[in-house]
Amino acid sequence: FAELLVWFALQMQDYEIALEQEIALDRRFDDREYDIIYLARIARDNEQYDIAITAYDYLIKKSEEGAFYTEAVVGLTEVQYQRLESSSHDVSESELYSDFEKRVERECLELGINDKTIPLLIIRSDILAFNMSDSEKAIELLNSALELNISKYNNAKLKMKLADIYLFKEEIWEATLLYGQVDKSMKEEPIGHEARFRNAQLRYYIGEFDWALAVLNILKSATSKLIANDAMTLSLVISDNLEYDTIALQRLAKADYYIYQKRYDVANQILDSVNVYNPNEVSMPYLLSRKAQIAHDNKDYELADSLYKRVYQGYPDSYIADKAL
């Protein structure tokens, strides 16, 4: 009956009751650690961060010798980093990220770097490169890990993060080379499709629109729905603007690259120039949605809300309208 209640709670997406039951069963029979890990992952995927944290925390406190201790530490760090990235904060963000990076460094030292702890290293390099302006340290950490005997999948994950950092630093050819390696080694896997999409996105950033379009048109039939949708959207942005106004497309691509680099002021200036010199029914909905994204990233939610409204109310037939809504 207790197991049936867990099953029912999961169908109703009541993860709190499901977790309470799993923990109660584990305390009685001491054989539910895998189920608690599984439940924590489901809660995290559904953005129920507090429940995921409670689940991982229970396993960490239960025993450092437990079979799932390392997974629990990694899972807890991942979910807390996800929450840190998605919420606004009262204290300075640089201080928060600096403290979090030190904590992840301690965990890497305690658990060592291996297939189970690669996610910790990726989080640490992400913080160093994108939040603490220390790309060189991040690159050094990732390159060191690539020399270890790790799985093919984790090797691909490290190369993807390394490519992202090189792209952020404007080392375009290093980035495209690494994306290409992941694409080639994981051709039929979702991560391979992701690498191909990011490579196409990179080509879009630097104005190689025909190359990007050729790859995106293949990716529209990718097995991963998320990649297929992203490829479809970017493909439409390029093809529609190519027919209408190449200058506007070049400016939109440049603005998108600056958004990726978190150089929001410059991105906004370029988007404003499109608004002044190249306004049309193709460029405007995309332009407004990108300005909304910048406002959202800057936590100016009222401005983001008003800009998204302008997209779906002013351009209801645009492919951007549904996403804006």
LINHU-V400887 format. One record per helix or strand. SS is the DSSP state (A for helix, B for strand). FROM is the first residue (numbers start at 1). LEN is the number of residues. If there is no record, write none. Layout:
ss:SS from:FROM len:LEN
ss:SS from:FROM len:LEN
This chain:
ss:A from:2 len:10
ss:A from:15 len:15
ss:A from:33 len:13
ss:A from:49 len:14
ss:A from:69 len:18
ss:A from:93 len:19
ss:A from:118 len:13
ss:A from:135 len:12
ss:A from:152 len:17
ss:A from:172 len:14
ss:A from:190 len:16
ss:A from:209 len:11
ss:A from:225 len:20
ss:A from:246 len:15
ss:A from:264 len:14
ss:A from:283 len:15
ss:A from:301 len:14
ss:A from:321 len:4
